[in-house]
Amino acid sequence: MTDAAAAAAVPRRRAWLRSPRTTLLVPVAAAAVDSALVAKGSEPWQIALSALSVLALLARRRYPLTVALLALPGAFFNEIWLAPLTAVYAVSAAYPKPRIPVACAVSFALVEFFHWPFAPDLFALSRDNALYAIQCVMLGAGPAALGMLTRTRRELDERVTELTQGRRRESRLIAERVLTAERARLAREMHDVVSHQVSLISIQAGAIQVASTDPAAREGARTVRELSVRTLDELRQMVGVLRADGARNGTPLSPQPTLADLPRLIGGSGLPVAHRLDPGRRDWPEAVERAAYRTVQEGLTNISKHAPGAQVTVRVAARGEKLHVEVRNGPPTGPAPAAPLPGGGHGLVGLRERAALLGGTFTAGPTPDGGFTLHAVLPA
């Protein structure tokens, strides 16, 4: 036999030794040999009691207490050991409370000590009787203790299995929670960054399409605007899919703009913006500055799409330990775009989430003059 074959044979032998059929039949065979050796010279009725004790062991897993009671007569009248010992072990391994296993062990010890026929000096206070009584107690206590140990080990194995499965479920839930959080953050950042840039491209293309007199330039601008509209629509669908299972989480993703980037954002928006940026001298937390930047960015993007020609006011001011960010626009005065830019409403949801994660508030709504206002309060 090769080394590989020998190594493969070891697990098969172990599996055979641990199989339910083997563990059921091997004790029965050993008890049968014990009964056969003790039965020499015995009466037929004694042999019958011993055979009953052995055959009853086949049902010890289903009816352990009944099998133990059936094994006691064979131990009393024919002094067999293995059948009642196996029965006591089965009772101890099956019953969680110790009362029944202890009662079976005590019964076997008494039957073994006062076995038939009674010895003439059975009740004499002698060293032999004391040693025999100790032997009977040990014979009864041994399988009972071993059965309790087996049952305890089985319960511990089940408990460890439950804990392992619970830990795996917990790890899977944590992984799913992290995944959904990453999807939510990815959706928010994708909307804030890509949507703003594509909207500006579309606005500039629309302006070129209206102002240019060159047919080729007008056609190119129209194509760029159509592609921008299609890109925004696909982006809206993608963000909706990503947000479907998203969760709130405050871990930032790059890029990470700050308040210092607001002038460049306002200057590149192509809108008539009157702004007042007074964040104070203090250094605001990075998450607060990023939320303020995204609020202004989302407001300018929405104005470019839905309120062409409107007057825009951006205010960023520190009031105590809170940073107030407001983007306000008047009613639109310019012509409506030839192809309205799609929007999924995820931008305002993302801003509200950002403010809530920081412990602040976010409000958005129309104004009486037909304009619109975004207002975020972000605590330090």
C-alpha positions as CSV (number, residue, x, y, z in Angstrom):
1,M,0.0,0.0,0.0
2,T,1.3,3.4,-1.0
3,D,1.6,6.3,1.5
4,A,-1.3,8.1,-0.2
5,A,-3.5,5.0,0.0
6,A,-2.6,4.5,3.7
7,A,-3.4,8.2,4.4
8,A,-6.8,7.9,2.7
9,A,-7.6,4.7,4.6
10,V,-7.1,6.3,8.0
11,P,-10.2,8.6,7.7
12,R,-12.3,5.8,6.4
13,R,-11.4,3.6,9.4
14,R,-12.2,6.5,11.8
15,A,-15.5,7.1,10.0
16,W,-16.4,3.4,10.3
17,L,-15.5,3.3,14.0
18,R,-17.7,6.4,14.7
19,S,-20.7,5.3,12.5
20,P,-24.0,4.9,14.4
21,R,-24.3,1.2,13.4
22,T,-20.9,0.4,14.8
23,T,-21.4,2.2,18.1
24,L,-24.8,0.4,18.4
25,L,-23.7,-3.2,17.6
26,V,-20.2,-3.4,19.2
27,P,-21.4,-3.1,22.8
28,V,-24.1,-5.6,22.1
29,A,-21.6,-8.1,20.8
30,A,-19.3,-7.6,23.8
31,A,-22.3,-8.1,26.1
32,A,-23.2,-11.2,24.3
33,V,-19.7,-12.6,24.8
34,D,-19.8,-11.7,28.5
35,S,-23.2,-13.4,28.9
36,A,-22.1,-16.5,27.0
37,L,-19.0,-16.9,29.3
38,V,-21.1,-16.4,32.4
39,A,-23.9,-18.8,31.2
40,K,-21.8,-21.9,31.4
41,G,-23.5,-24.3,33.8
42,S,-26.5,-21.9,34.3
43,E,-30.1,-22.9,34.3
44,P,-32.1,-22.2,31.1
45,W,-34.2,-19.4,32.7
46,Q,-30.9,-17.7,33.7
47,I,-29.7,-17.9,30.2
48,A,-33.0,-16.5,29.0
49,L,-32.7,-13.5,31.3
50,S,-29.1,-12.9,30.1
51,A,-30.2,-13.1,26.5
52,L,-33.0,-10.7,27.2
53,S,-30.5,-8.2,28.7
54,V,-28.3,-8.4,25.6
55,L,-31.1,-8.2,23.1
56,A,-32.7,-5.2,24.9
57,L,-29.5,-3.2,24.3
58,L,-30.5,-2.9,20.6
59,A,-33.2,-0.4,21.7
60,R,-31.1,1.5,24.3
61,R,-31.0,4.7,22.3
62,R,-34.8,5.0,22.0
63,Y,-35.8,3.5,25.3
64,P,-32.7,3.7,27.6
65,L,-34.6,3.5,30.9
66,T,-36.6,0.4,29.9
67,V,-33.5,-1.3,28.7
68,A,-31.8,-0.6,32.0
69,L,-34.7,-2.2,33.9
70,L,-34.6,-5.2,31.6
71,A,-30.9,-5.6,32.2
72,L,-31.1,-5.7,36.0
73,P,-32.6,-9.3,36.4
74,G,-29.8,-10.7,34.3
75,A,-27.2,-9.0,36.6
76,F,-29.1,-10.2,39.7
77,F,-29.6,-13.8,38.8
78,N,-26.6,-14.5,36.5
79,E,-24.1,-11.8,37.5
80,I,-23.5,-10.4,34.0
81,W,-21.7,-7.0,33.8
82,L,-21.5,-5.6,30.3
83,A,-25.2,-5.5,29.5
84,P,-26.3,-3.5,32.6
85,L,-23.2,-1.3,32.5
86,T,-24.0,-0.4,28.9
87,A,-27.6,0.3,29.9
88,V,-26.6,2.6,32.7
89,Y,-24.3,4.4,30.3
90,A,-27.2,4.8,27.8
91,V,-29.4,6.3,30.5
92,S,-26.8,8.7,31.7
93,A,-26.1,9.9,28.1
94,A,-29.8,10.4,27.4
95,Y,-31.2,12.2,30.5
96,P,-30.0,15.7,31.3
97,K,-31.0,15.7,35.0
98,P,-28.8,13.5,37.2
99,R,-31.6,11.9,39.3
100,I,-32.5,9.1,36.9
101,P,-28.8,8.2,36.0
102,V,-27.9,8.2,39.7
103,A,-30.9,6.0,40.5
104,C,-29.9,3.5,37.7
105,A,-26.3,3.4,38.9
106,V,-27.4,2.8,42.5
107,S,-29.8,0.1,41.5
108,F,-27.1,-1.7,39.6
109,A,-24.6,-1.4,42.5
110,L,-27.3,-2.9,44.9
111,V,-28.1,-5.7,42.5
112,E,-24.4,-6.5,42.0
113,F,-23.8,-6.5,45.8
114,F,-26.9,-8.5,46.7
115,H,-26.9,-10.8,43.7
116,W,-28.5,-14.3,43.8
117,P,-27.7,-16.7,45.5
118,F,-27.0,-14.6,48.6
119,A,-23.7,-15.2,50.3
120,P,-23.9,-16.6,53.9
121,D,-21.7,-13.7,55.3
122,L,-23.3,-11.0,53.1
123,F,-24.1,-8.7,56.1
124,A,-20.9,-9.5,58.0
125,L,-18.6,-6.5,58.8
126,S,-15.5,-7.7,57.0
127,R,-12.8,-6.3,54.8
128,D,-13.9,-8.5,51.9
129,N,-17.5,-7.2,52.1
130,A,-16.2,-3.6,52.3
131,L,-14.0,-4.0,49.3
132,Y,-16.8,-5.7,47.3
133,A,-19.2,-2.9,48.2
134,I,-16.6,-0.3,46.9
135,Q,-16.2,-2.4,43.8
136,C,-20.0,-2.4,43.2
137,V,-20.3,1.3,43.7
138,M,-17.4,1.9,41.3
139,L,-19.0,-0.4,38.7
140,G,-22.3,1.6,38.9
141,A,-20.7,5.0,39.1
142,G,-18.2,4.5,36.2
143,P,-20.6,4.2,33.3
144,A,-22.9,6.8,34.9
145,A,-20.1,9.3,35.0
146,L,-18.9,8.4,31.5
147,G,-22.5,8.8,30.1
148,M,-22.9,12.2,31.8
149,L,-19.5,13.3,30.4
150,T,-20.6,12.2,26.9
151,R,-23.9,14.0,27.2
152,T,-22.1,17.2,28.4
153,R,-19.6,17.0,25.6
154,R,-22.4,16.6,23.1
155,E,-24.2,19.6,24.5
156,L,-21.0,21.6,24.4
157,D,-20.5,20.6,20.8
158,E,-24.0,21.7,19.9
159,R,-23.5,25.0,21.8
160,V,-20.2,25.6,20.0
161,T,-21.9,24.9,16.7
162,E,-24.7,27.3,17.5
163,L,-22.1,30.0,18.5
164,T,-20.1,29.4,15.3
165,Q,-23.2,29.6,13.2
166,G,-24.3,32.8,15.0
167,R,-20.8,34.3,14.6
168,R,-20.9,33.5,10.9
169,R,-24.4,35.0,10.5
170,E,-23.2,38.1,12.4
171,S,-20.1,38.4,10.2
172,R,-22.3,38.0,7.1
173,L,-24.7,40.7,8.4
174,I,-21.8,43.0,9.1
175,A,-20.3,42.4,5.7
176,E,-23.7,43.1,4.1
177,R,-24.1,46.3,6.2
178,V,-20.6,47.5,5.1
179,L,-21.5,46.7,1.5
180,T,-24.7,48.6,1.5
181,A,-23.0,51.5,3.2
182,E,-20.3,51.6,0.5
183,R,-23.0,51.5,-2.1
184,A,-24.9,54.4,-0.5
185,R,-21.7,56.5,-0.2
186,L,-20.8,55.6,-3.8
187,A,-24.2,56.7,-5.0
188,R,-24.0,60.0,-3.1
189,E,-20.5,60.8,-4.3
190,M,-21.3,59.8,-7.9
191,H,-24.3,62.0,-7.9
192,D,-22.5,65.0,-6.3
193,V,-19.4,64.9,-8.5
194,V,-20.4,63.5,-11.9
195,S,-23.9,65.0,-12.1
196,H,-22.6,68.5,-11.4
197,Q,-19.9,68.3,-14.1
198,V,-22.2,66.8,-16.8
199,S,-24.8,69.4,-16.0
200,L,-22.3,72.2,-16.6
201,I,-21.2,70.5,-19.9
202,S,-24.8,70.4,-21.0
203,I,-25.5,74.0,-20.0
204,Q,-22.4,75.2,-21.9
205,A,-23.4,73.1,-25.0
206,G,-26.9,74.6,-24.9
207,A,-25.4,78.1,-24.8
208,I,-23.2,77.4,-27.8
209,Q,-26.1,75.8,-29.7
210,V,-28.2,79.0,-29.2
211,A,-25.4,81.6,-29.7
212,S,-23.4,80.0,-32.6
213,T,-24.2,80.8,-36.2
214,D,-22.1,78.0,-37.6
215,P,-24.3,75.1,-38.5
216,A,-21.5,72.6,-37.8
217,A,-20.9,74.1,-34.3
218,R,-24.6,74.2,-33.6
219,E,-24.9,70.5,-34.6
220,G,-21.9,69.6,-32.5
221,A,-23.3,71.4,-29.5
222,R,-26.7,69.7,-30.0
223,T,-24.9,66.3,-30.0
224,V,-23.0,67.1,-26.9
225,R,-26.2,68.2,-25.1
226,E,-28.0,65.1,-26.2
227,L,-25.2,62.9,-24.9
228,S,-25.1,64.9,-21.6
229,V,-28.9,64.4,-21.2
230,R,-28.5,60.7,-21.9
231,T,-25.6,60.4,-19.5
232,L,-27.5,62.1,-16.7
233,D,-30.5,59.8,-17.3
234,E,-28.3,56.7,-17.1
235,L,-26.5,58.2,-14.0
236,R,-29.9,58.8,-12.4
237,Q,-30.9,55.1,-13.0
238,M,-27.5,53.9,-11.7
239,V,-27.7,56.0,-8.5
240,G,-31.2,54.7,-7.9
241,V,-30.0,51.1,-8.1
242,L,-27.1,51.8,-5.8
243,R,-29.3,53.6,-3.3
244,A,-31.9,50.8,-3.3
245,D,-30.0,48.8,-0.6
246,G,-27.9,51.7,0.7
247,A,-27.4,52.6,4.4
248,R,-26.3,55.7,6.2
249,N,-22.7,55.9,6.9
250,G,-20.4,58.9,7.6
251,T,-17.1,57.6,6.2
252,P,-16.0,60.0,3.4
253,L,-14.9,59.1,-0.1
254,S,-12.5,61.0,-2.3
255,P,-12.6,63.6,-3.7
256,Q,-12.9,65.7,-0.6
257,P,-13.5,69.4,-1.4
258,T,-13.4,72.1,1.3
259,L,-14.7,75.6,1.9
260,A,-11.6,77.0,0.1
261,D,-12.9,75.4,-3.1
262,L,-16.2,77.3,-3.1
263,P,-15.0,80.4,-5.0
264,R,-13.7,78.2,-7.8
265,L,-17.0,76.3,-7.8
266,I,-19.1,79.4,-8.0
267,G,-16.9,81.0,-10.6
268,G,-17.1,77.9,-12.9
269,S,-20.9,77.5,-12.6
270,G,-21.7,80.0,-15.4
271,L,-24.4,81.5,-13.3
272,P,-24.9,85.1,-12.0
273,V,-24.1,84.4,-8.4
274,A,-23.9,87.0,-5.6
275,H,-22.1,85.3,-2.8
276,R,-20.9,86.0,0.8
277,L,-18.5,83.5,2.2
278,D,-17.8,84.1,5.9
279,P,-17.0,80.8,7.5
280,G,-15.0,82.4,10.3
281,R,-11.4,82.0,11.3
282,R,-11.8,78.6,12.9
283,D,-11.0,75.4,11.1
284,W,-14.2,73.4,10.6
285,P,-14.1,69.6,10.6
286,E,-13.4,68.1,7.2
287,A,-16.9,66.4,7.1
288,V,-18.6,69.8,7.7
289,E,-16.6,71.6,5.0
290,R,-17.4,68.8,2.5
291,A,-21.1,68.9,3.4
292,A,-21.2,72.7,2.9
293,Y,-19.4,72.4,-0.5
294,R,-21.8,69.6,-1.6
295,T,-24.8,71.8,-0.6
296,V,-23.6,74.7,-2.7
297,Q,-22.7,72.4,-5.6
298,E,-26.1,70.7,-5.6
299,G,-27.9,74.1,-5.4
300,L,-26.0,75.5,-8.4
301,T,-26.6,72.3,-10.4
302,N,-30.3,72.4,-9.8
303,I,-30.5,76.1,-10.7
304,S,-28.6,75.4,-13.9
305,K,-31.1,72.7,-14.8
306,H,-34.4,74.1,-13.6
307,A,-34.0,77.9,-13.3
308,P,-32.1,79.3,-16.2
309,G,-31.3,83.0,-15.9
310,A,-32.4,83.3,-12.3
311,Q,-30.5,85.5,-9.8
312,V,-28.5,83.3,-7.4
313,T,-27.4,84.1,-3.8
314,V,-24.9,81.9,-1.9
315,R,-24.3,82.6,1.8
316,V,-21.9,80.7,4.0
317,A,-21.7,82.1,7.6
318,A,-20.5,80.8,11.0
319,R,-22.9,81.4,13.9
320,G,-21.4,80.2,17.1
321,E,-20.6,76.5,16.7
322,K,-22.8,76.0,13.6
323,L,-22.1,76.7,10.0
324,H,-25.1,78.0,8.0
325,V,-25.1,77.4,4.2
326,E,-27.8,78.9,2.0
327,V,-28.3,78.8,-1.7
328,R,-31.3,80.9,-2.9
329,N,-32.4,81.6,-6.4
330,G,-35.2,83.8,-7.8
331,P,-37.7,82.9,-10.5
332,P,-36.2,81.7,-13.9
333,T,-36.0,84.5,-16.5
334,G,-34.2,82.7,-19.3
335,P,-35.7,80.4,-22.0
336,A,-36.5,76.8,-21.0
337,P,-33.9,74.3,-22.3
338,A,-34.6,72.5,-25.5
339,A,-34.1,69.1,-23.8
340,P,-34.9,69.2,-20.1
341,L,-32.1,67.6,-18.0
342,P,-33.3,64.5,-16.1
343,G,-33.1,64.4,-12.3
344,G,-33.9,61.6,-9.9
345,G,-34.3,63.6,-6.7
346,H,-31.3,61.9,-5.1
347,G,-29.3,65.0,-4.6
348,L,-31.5,66.6,-2.0
349,V,-31.8,63.1,-0.3
350,G,-28.0,62.9,-0.1
351,L,-27.8,66.4,1.3
352,R,-30.3,65.6,4.0
353,E,-28.4,62.5,4.9
354,R,-25.1,64.4,5.1
355,A,-26.7,66.9,7.5
356,A,-28.3,64.2,9.6
357,L,-25.0,62.3,9.9
358,L,-23.4,65.5,11.3
359,G,-26.2,66.2,13.7
360,G,-27.5,69.1,11.7
361,T,-30.6,70.0,9.7
362,F,-31.4,70.5,6.0
363,T,-34.4,72.2,4.5
364,A,-35.3,72.8,0.9
365,G,-38.4,74.4,-0.6
366,P,-39.9,77.0,-2.9
367,T,-40.0,80.7,-2.0
368,P,-43.1,83.0,-2.4
369,D,-41.6,84.8,-5.4
370,G,-41.2,81.6,-7.4
371,G,-37.7,80.8,-6.5
372,F,-36.1,78.0,-4.4
373,T,-34.0,77.9,-1.3
374,L,-31.6,75.3,0.2
375,H,-30.6,75.8,3.8
376,A,-28.2,73.6,5.8
377,V,-27.2,74.0,9.4
378,L,-24.0,72.0,10.1
379,P,-22.8,71.9,13.7
380,A,-19.1,71.6,14.4
